[in-house]
């Protein structure tokens, strides 16, 4: 009868193949990591003290220096990866004419319900198209022509507070209120 092996703290071992021994570089050709120790021949990576710099392209002018730099966060390509680009949702007057009845109140919520402004960005009404209905439009920003056309049709164009963090809508809102105060 074969002896049963007792399992205890004295006989615990990791499962076979689950652990590998440490790579010992520079310990002879027989290890497979001798001579150049896995660093290859010559070049920056083979030298001591080398640290790979982020975006370093071997001395070639890196991509962040090759990209054009247009100043101001409102420019389309001012930042190559657009982290600081301000965004608005455009809604044209022709869309308002088609989707709303006379004397309706147009807000970001009603625009969302009508399928026009589906994102969470501030809404800006633009002047493309004509409007003949009297509408009360309450959004974050208007183009100057859109505001004129809405008021010419007998409607009202009212600004609402832009969500925090959107500089473009906030700037246009403050600019419009400053203009109204000056007149």
Backbone as CSV, one residue per row, in Angstrom:
resi,resn,N_x,N_y,N_z,CA_x,CA_y,CA_z,C_x,C_y,C_z
1,UNK,0.837,-1.168,0.000,0.000,0.000,0.000,0.894,1.246,0.000
2,UNK,0.563,2.199,-0.916,1.376,3.425,-1.028,1.079,4.356,0.122
3,UNK,2.141,5.059,0.523,1.972,6.010,1.615,1.250,7.249,1.125
4,UNK,0.304,7.728,1.916,-0.379,8.975,1.561,0.513,10.140,1.927
5,UNK,0.600,11.152,0.992,1.386,12.335,1.283,0.549,13.262,2.126
6,UNK,1.146,13.712,3.211,0.444,14.669,4.063,0.655,16.062,3.514
7,UNK,-0.428,16.802,3.339,-0.348,18.185,2.871,-0.413,19.076,4.079
8,UNK,0.546,19.971,4.184,0.578,20.917,5.288,1.397,22.122,4.884
9,UNK,1.607,23.007,5.827,2.398,24.198,5.534,3.819,23.842,5.113
10,UNK,4.330,22.720,5.587,5.690,22.317,5.253,5.820,21.819,3.825
11,UNK,4.705,21.422,3.184,4.800,20.825,1.852,4.081,21.638,0.761
12,UNK,3.675,22.890,1.085,2.989,23.697,0.068,3.982,24.187,-0.978
13,UNK,3.585,24.109,-2.244,4.411,24.590,-3.347,3.494,25.224,-4.388
14,UNK,4.013,26.207,-5.170,3.188,26.723,-6.265,2.981,25.650,-7.325
15,UNK,1.929,25.786,-8.108,1.632,24.801,-9.151,2.776,24.754,-10.156
16,UNK,3.087,23.593,-10.682,4.195,23.484,-11.640,3.949,24.378,-12.855
17,UNK,4.965,25.193,-13.210,4.865,26.083,-14.368,4.289,27.454,-14.063
18,UNK,3.796,27.670,-12.823,3.194,28.975,-12.511,4.240,30.015,-12.147
19,UNK,5.444,29.609,-11.776,6.501,30.546,-11.405,7.688,30.341,-12.326
20,UNK,8.330,31.452,-12.711,9.540,31.351,-13.529,10.687,31.980,-12.773
21,UNK,11.863,31.459,-12.996,13.024,32.021,-12.317,13.386,33.360,-12.957
22,UNK,14.038,34.227,-12.167,14.391,35.570,-12.596,15.369,35.517,-13.765
23,UNK,15.227,36.466,-14.717,16.156,36.566,-15.840,17.479,37.131,-15.322
24,UNK,18.541,36.353,-15.422,19.851,36.811,-14.930,20.676,37.217,-16.137
25,UNK,20.733,38.528,-16.388,21.436,39.011,-17.577,22.923,39.163,-17.291
26,UNK,23.724,39.035,-18.350,25.165,39.205,-18.227,25.849,38.070,-17.489
27,UNK,25.302,36.872,-17.557,25.903,35.741,-16.851,26.318,34.640,-17.825
28,UNK,26.809,35.029,-18.992,27.357,34.058,-19.918,26.433,33.718,-21.069
29,UNK,27.055,33.230,-22.154,26.311,32.923,-23.379,25.313,31.803,-23.178
30,UNK,25.600,30.868,-22.274,24.712,29.732,-22.066,23.339,30.123,-21.534
31,UNK,23.242,31.289,-20.909,21.948,31.689,-20.350,21.017,32.255,-21.415
32,UNK,21.598,32.647,-22.563,20.790,33.299,-23.592,20.701,34.797,-23.384
33,UNK,21.258,35.287,-22.270,21.234,36.726,-21.981,22.629,37.215,-21.653
34,UNK,23.612,36.680,-22.316,24.990,37.094,-22.072,25.383,38.228,-22.991
35,UNK,26.651,38.563,-23.016,27.247,39.597,-23.862,26.492,40.915,-23.784
36,UNK,25.496,41.170,-24.653,24.808,42.476,-24.648,23.613,42.493,-23.700
37,UNK,23.355,41.400,-23.009,22.317,41.320,-21.978,20.924,41.706,-22.480
38,UNK,20.618,41.337,-23.719,19.277,41.593,-24.239,19.065,43.011,-24.704
39,UNK,20.145,43.838,-24.732,19.981,45.234,-25.126,20.263,45.476,-26.607
40,UNK,20.656,44.480,-27.342,20.977,44.679,-28.746,22.335,45.337,-28.915
41,UNK,22.629,45.803,-30.134,23.930,46.396,-30.432,23.802,47.892,-30.621
42,UNK,24.669,48.648,-29.985,24.784,50.097,-30.146,23.436,50.814,-29.941
43,UNK,23.363,52.068,-30.280,22.118,52.825,-30.133,21.862,53.244,-28.703
44,UNK,20.923,54.182,-28.528,20.666,54.766,-27.213,20.199,53.725,-26.207
45,UNK,19.436,52.740,-26.649,18.886,51.755,-25.722,19.926,50.821,-25.141
46,UNK,21.095,50.741,-25.759,22.133,49.841,-25.251,23.013,50.515,-24.205
47,UNK,22.922,51.850,-24.097,23.810,52.589,-23.205,23.274,52.609,-21.776
48,UNK,24.194,52.731,-20.828,23.756,52.844,-19.440,23.163,54.231,-19.212
49,UNK,22.216,54.326,-18.315,21.591,55.605,-18.009,20.521,56.006,-18.995
50,UNK,20.241,55.161,-19.976,19.231,55.523,-20.971,17.836,55.393,-20.383
51,UNK,17.023,56.435,-20.580,15.593,56.367,-20.250,14.859,56.798,-21.497
52,UNK,13.878,56.044,-21.918,13.135,56.418,-23.114,12.238,57.601,-22.804
53,UNK,12.475,58.716,-23.476,11.674,59.906,-23.228,10.350,59.782,-23.967
54,UNK,9.289,60.292,-23.368,7.981,60.260,-24.004,8.038,61.107,-25.269
55,UNK,7.516,60.603,-26.351,7.452,61.288,-27.646,8.818,61.505,-28.276
56,UNK,9.879,60.849,-27.756,11.201,60.973,-28.374,11.239,60.103,-29.608
57,UNK,11.685,60.668,-30.719,11.673,59.938,-31.977,13.073,59.776,-32.542
58,UNK,14.041,59.507,-31.662,15.394,59.232,-32.108,16.112,60.446,-32.654
59,UNK,15.725,61.627,-32.230,16.360,62.839,-32.725,15.567,63.510,-33.832
60,UNK,14.687,62.748,-34.484,13.788,63.355,-35.469,12.861,64.324,-34.753
61,UNK,12.480,65.396,-35.424,11.602,66.388,-34.808,10.294,65.715,-34.403
62,UNK,9.940,65.711,-33.113,8.763,64.962,-32.680,7.444,65.566,-33.160
63,UNK,6.398,64.747,-33.121,5.116,65.137,-33.704,4.543,66.382,-33.041
64,UNK,4.722,66.550,-31.743,4.133,67.717,-31.097,4.860,69.000,-31.479
65,UNK,6.061,68.890,-32.017,6.770,70.076,-32.503,6.522,70.292,-33.995
66,UNK,6.175,69.216,-34.696,5.890,69.353,-36.136,4.504,69.930,-36.390
67,UNK,3.573,69.737,-35.451,2.207,70.219,-35.653,2.168,71.733,-35.623
68,UNK,1.271,72.317,-36.423,1.138,73.765,-36.395,0.481,74.183,-35.095
69,UNK,0.764,75.378,-34.673,0.243,75.860,-33.402,-0.522,77.141,-33.632
70,UNK,-1.830,77.040,-33.691,-2.681,78.213,-33.841,-3.118,78.631,-32.456
71,UNK,-2.960,79.871,-32.127,-3.253,80.317,-30.775,-4.751,80.490,-30.566
72,UNK,-5.185,80.224,-29.372,-6.592,80.431,-29.021,-7.367,79.137,-29.064
73,UNK,-8.168,78.918,-28.048,-8.894,77.636,-27.948,-10.043,77.548,-28.928
74,UNK,-10.413,78.660,-29.578,-11.551,78.635,-30.501,-11.158,78.184,-31.901
75,UNK,-9.863,78.136,-32.195,-9.432,77.719,-33.531,-9.602,76.207,-33.668
76,UNK,-9.933,75.767,-34.864,-10.257,74.360,-35.080,-9.103,73.436,-34.711
77,UNK,-7.893,73.808,-35.111,-6.759,72.936,-34.835,-5.739,73.624,-33.935
78,UNK,-6.196,74.401,-32.973,-5.261,75.120,-32.122,-4.450,74.158,-31.269
79,UNK,-5.059,73.103,-30.813,-4.337,72.087,-30.068,-4.451,70.806,-30.891
80,UNK,-3.351,70.117,-31.106,-3.409,68.957,-31.990,-4.415,67.909,-31.540
81,UNK,-4.632,67.782,-30.248,-5.515,66.721,-29.790,-6.789,67.272,-29.161
82,UNK,-7.038,68.567,-29.303,-8.304,69.224,-28.998,-8.809,69.016,-27.586
83,UNK,-7.923,69.014,-26.583,-8.389,68.861,-25.210,-9.148,70.087,-24.741
84,UNK,-8.773,71.263,-25.255,-9.326,72.495,-24.741,-10.324,73.135,-25.691
85,UNK,-10.738,72.414,-26.709,-11.650,72.978,-27.689,-13.030,73.138,-27.076
86,UNK,-13.600,74.315,-27.236,-14.954,74.527,-26.735,-15.937,74.043,-27.789
87,UNK,-17.030,73.500,-27.341,-17.981,72.905,-28.274,-19.377,73.471,-28.050
88,UNK,-20.103,73.675,-29.132,-21.512,74.043,-29.058,-22.269,73.184,-30.044
89,UNK,-23.578,73.095,-29.858,-24.416,72.375,-30.793,-25.127,73.390,-31.661
90,UNK,-24.888,73.394,-32.956,-25.580,74.362,-33.805,-26.993,73.908,-34.125
91,UNK,-27.917,74.852,-34.082,-29.292,74.611,-34.506,-29.660,75.761,-35.430
92,UNK,-30.121,75.462,-36.631,-30.433,76.493,-37.610,-31.887,76.932,-37.520
93,UNK,-32.137,78.143,-37.998,-33.506,78.676,-37.986,-34.444,77.826,-38.838
94,UNK,-33.924,77.270,-39.927,-34.762,76.417,-40.781,-35.274,75.204,-40.005
95,UNK,-34.448,74.687,-39.075,-34.887,73.556,-38.245,-35.994,73.983,-37.288
96,UNK,-35.856,75.176,-36.711,-36.889,75.681,-35.803,-38.202,75.887,-36.557
97,UNK,-38.099,76.419,-37.777,-39.294,76.659,-38.609,-40.020,75.347,-38.887
98,UNK,-39.252,74.276,-39.165,-39.849,72.999,-39.541,-40.430,72.234,-38.348
99,UNK,-39.833,72.352,-37.166,-40.211,71.475,-36.061,-41.093,72.118,-34.996
100,UNK,-41.252,73.434,-35.006,-42.026,74.077,-33.946,-43.183,74.875,-34.540
101,UNK,-44.278,74.908,-33.786,-45.454,75.678,-34.199,-45.325,77.106,-33.680
102,UNK,-46.183,77.977,-34.195,-46.160,79.383,-33.767,-46.447,79.475,-32.271
103,UNK,-45.819,80.446,-31.616,-45.960,80.728,-30.177,-45.397,79.625,-29.276
104,UNK,-44.628,78.698,-29.824,-43.989,77.674,-28.996,-42.792,78.268,-28.257
105,UNK,-42.436,77.616,-27.157,-41.230,77.998,-26.423,-40.138,76.983,-26.766
106,UNK,-39.000,77.498,-27.234,-37.891,76.638,-27.650,-36.810,76.697,-26.574
107,UNK,-36.531,75.563,-25.947,-35.490,75.447,-24.921,-34.593,74.266,-25.296
108,UNK,-33.446,74.112,-24.643,-32.615,72.934,-24.936,-33.360,71.613,-24.732
109,UNK,-34.267,71.582,-23.744,-35.040,70.354,-23.505,-36.011,70.079,-24.657
110,UNK,-36.703,71.129,-25.142,-37.641,70.923,-26.251,-36.885,70.596,-27.539
111,UNK,-35.698,71.166,-27.708,-34.879,70.827,-28.874,-34.444,69.366,-28.814
112,UNK,-34.100,68.901,-27.613,-33.709,67.501,-27.443,-34.885,66.587,-27.771
113,UNK,-36.079,66.977,-27.322,-37.277,66.179,-27.608,-37.580,66.156,-29.106
114,UNK,-37.256,67.253,-29.799,-37.498,67.328,-31.244,-36.377,66.660,-32.043
115,UNK,-35.329,66.170,-31.343,-34.233,65.475,-32.009,-33.199,66.395,-32.630
116,UNK,-33.159,67.659,-32.202,-32.207,68.609,-32.781,-30.922,68.715,-31.974
117,UNK,-31.008,68.904,-30.671,-29.817,69.069,-29.829,-29.738,67.875,-28.893
118,UNK,-29.066,66.831,-29.340,-29.073,65.578,-28.573,-27.899,65.469,-27.611
119,UNK,-26.819,66.248,-27.832,-25.666,66.157,-26.945,-25.843,67.085,-25.756
120,UNK,-24.884,67.026,-24.817,-24.969,67.855,-23.618,-24.223,69.172,-23.755
121,UNK,-23.785,69.495,-24.963,-23.087,70.762,-25.183,-24.089,71.920,-25.182
122,UNK,-23.610,73.146,-24.953,-24.491,74.308,-25.043,-25.044,74.469,-26.466
123,UNK,-26.244,74.999,-26.567,-26.927,75.139,-27.854,-26.734,76.551,-28.382
124,UNK,-26.398,76.659,-29.666,-26.280,77.969,-30.315,-27.168,77.971,-31.551
125,UNK,-28.019,78.995,-31.662,-28.916,79.123,-32.808,-28.192,79.932,-33.878
126,UNK,-28.158,79.368,-35.105,-27.506,80.010,-36.237,-28.552,80.470,-37.245
127,UNK,-28.167,81.365,-38.142,-29.129,82.064,-38.993,-29.409,81.389,-40.327
128,UNK,-28.988,80.167,-40.556,-29.254,79.523,-41.841,-30.749,79.266,-41.983
129,UNK,-31.305,79.703,-43.072,-32.736,79.542,-43.315,-33.513,80.768,-42.858
130,UNK,-34.818,80.701,-43.074,-35.703,81.811,-42.702,-36.680,81.331,-41.646
131,UNK,-37.230,82.278,-40.901,-38.230,81.949,-39.887,-39.381,82.935,-40.023
132,UNK,-40.607,82.391,-40.024,-41.785,83.249,-40.166,-42.693,83.168,-38.948
133,UNK,-42.412,82.229,-38.045,-43.266,82.020,-36.873,-42.749,82.814,-35.688
134,UNK,-43.678,83.184,-34.826,-43.309,83.881,-33.592,-42.941,82.809,-32.560
135,UNK,-41.676,82.776,-32.166,-41.188,81.779,-31.207,-40.475,82.472,-30.061
136,UNK,-40.578,81.885,-28.874,-39.758,82.319,-27.742,-38.609,81.336,-27.642
137,UNK,-37.400,81.806,-27.970,-36.236,80.926,-28.028,-35.329,81.236,-26.846
138,UNK,-35.132,80.236,-25.972,-34.243,80.372,-24.811,-33.124,79.340,-24.936
139,UNK,-31.943,79.792,-25.389,-30.790,78.903,-25.541,-29.546,79.592,-25.003
140,UNK,-28.405,78.921,-25.127,-27.158,79.416,-24.538,-26.511,80.525,-25.353
141,UNK,-26.681,80.523,-26.697,-26.039,81.535,-27.536,-26.787,81.680,-28.851
142,UNK,-26.663,82.854,-29.459,-27.255,83.157,-30.765,-26.188,83.793,-31.630
143,UNK,-26.283,83.564,-32.940,-25.496,84.406,-33.839,-26.259,85.716,-33.972
144,UNK,-25.560,86.781,-34.340,-26.195,88.099,-34.414,-27.347,88.097,-35.421
145,UNK,-27.148,87.465,-36.588,-28.193,87.425,-37.611,-29.386,86.594,-37.164
146,UNK,-29.130,85.506,-36.451,-30.235,84.660,-35.988,-31.109,85.440,-35.016
147,UNK,-30.477,86.185,-34.123,-31.228,86.984,-33.153,-32.093,88.021,-33.868
148,UNK,-31.517,88.687,-34.892,-32.265,89.680,-35.667,-33.465,89.052,-36.362
149,UNK,-33.263,87.881,-36.984,-34.341,87.228,-37.726,-35.469,86.782,-36.796
150,UNK,-35.121,86.273,-35.622,-36.149,85.832,-34.670,-36.974,87.022,-34.214
151,UNK,-36.298,88.122,-33.887,-37.012,89.308,-33.422,-37.801,89.963,-34.547
152,UNK,-37.320,89.891,-35.796,-38.054,90.434,-36.937,-39.338,89.658,-37.195
153,UNK,-39.336,88.369,-36.846,-40.538,87.541,-37.024,-41.516,87.725,-35.873
154,UNK,-41.163,88.563,-34.888,-42.060,88.813,-33.761,-41.758,87.966,-32.543
155,UNK,-40.730,87.164,-32.599,-40.383,86.307,-31.472,-39.389,86.979,-30.536
156,UNK,-39.003,86.250,-29.491,-38.006,86.766,-28.556,-36.841,85.792,-28.471
157,UNK,-35.643,86.354,-28.336,-34.421,85.555,-28.220,-33.817,85.839,-26.857
158,UNK,-33.889,84.850,-25.964,-33.392,85.029,-24.597,-32.225,84.080,-24.346
159,UNK,-31.194,84.617,-23.672,-30.033,83.811,-23.320,-30.252,83.134,-21.978
160,UNK,-29.806,81.890,-21.888,-29.814,81.199,-20.600,-28.372,80.928,-20.211
161,UNK,-28.150,80.600,-18.970,-26.798,80.385,-18.454,-26.199,79.132,-19.077
162,UNK,-24.968,79.262,-19.584,-24.260,78.108,-20.145,-23.769,77.224,-19.012
163,UNK,-23.679,75.916,-19.246,-23.134,75.042,-18.210,-21.703,75.428,-17.897
164,UNK,-21.244,75.228,-16.672,-19.871,75.614,-16.328,-18.866,74.855,-17.164
165,UNK,-17.767,75.545,-17.493,-16.704,74.894,-18.238,-16.724,75.172,-19.719
166,UNK,-17.785,75.770,-20.261,-17.804,76.045,-21.681,-17.546,77.522,-21.908
167,UNK,-16.323,77.838,-22.261,-15.887,79.236,-22.355,-16.540,79.965,-23.518
168,UNK,-16.721,79.287,-24.660,-17.231,79.972,-25.835,-18.653,80.475,-25.601
169,UNK,-19.531,79.602,-25.100,-20.915,80.014,-24.873,-20.979,81.076,-23.788
170,UNK,-20.137,80.920,-22.749,-20.123,81.891,-21.670,-19.663,83.254,-22.183
171,UNK,-18.611,83.254,-23.034,-18.099,84.503,-23.584,-19.121,85.184,-24.474
172,UNK,-19.813,84.408,-25.335,-20.794,85.028,-26.217,-21.972,85.560,-25.415
173,UNK,-22.338,84.860,-24.339,-23.455,85.325,-23.508,-23.094,86.634,-22.817
174,UNK,-21.894,86.723,-22.266,-21.493,87.956,-21.583,-21.318,89.092,-22.577
175,UNK,-20.834,88.778,-23.787,-20.664,89.809,-24.806,-22.018,90.385,-25.208
176,UNK,-23.031,89.501,-25.379,-24.365,89.970,-25.756,-24.988,90.823,-24.668
177,UNK,-24.832,90.406,-23.407,-25.429,91.194,-22.318,-24.723,92.529,-22.160
178,UNK,-23.406,92.562,-22.420,-22.684,93.834,-22.365,-23.141,94.776,-23.461
179,UNK,-23.423,94.217,-24.662,-23.910,95.040,-25.761,-25.294,95.603,-25.455
180,UNK,-26.160,94.768,-24.869,-27.510,95.236,-24.518,-27.440,96.337,-23.453
181,UNK,-26.534,96.178,-22.498,-26.404,97.168,-21.431,-25.877,98.489,-21.977
182,UNK,-25.026,98.420,-23.014,-24.453,99.640,-23.588,-25.477,100.425,-24.388
183,UNK,-26.498,99.736,-24.922,-27.517,100.447,-25.750,-28.665,100.964,-24.933
